[in-house]
Amino acid sequence: MGAALQQVHGDAPHLGHSLHGTLRDGRYYVEGPSRTSPRIAETDSAQAAVAMVIDRLPPHCGPAFIGNAEELGAYERAQSNR
């Protein structure tokens, strides 16, 4: 897992790896729900970090969206026009 899981609206925890330079030893971290929130945990395993994020998702959290903010906005507008 090379990239961090990103969220757009800031309402879900997220994980990161040394890609961001936060952990020099290659460990994974979980923060959230915002980028300024304190770190929740660190782990050696990507699987454990993902499990921590899943355990902390807000109720009624929908599927992840792959794309940038503009693409997400267009998708959300299309969904609301249905």
Buried (B, 14 or more C-beta within 10 A) or exposed (E): BEEBBEBBEEEBBBBBBBEEEBBEEEBBBBBBBEEEEEEBBBBEEEEBBBBBBEEBBEEEEEEEBEEEEEEBEEEEEEEEEE
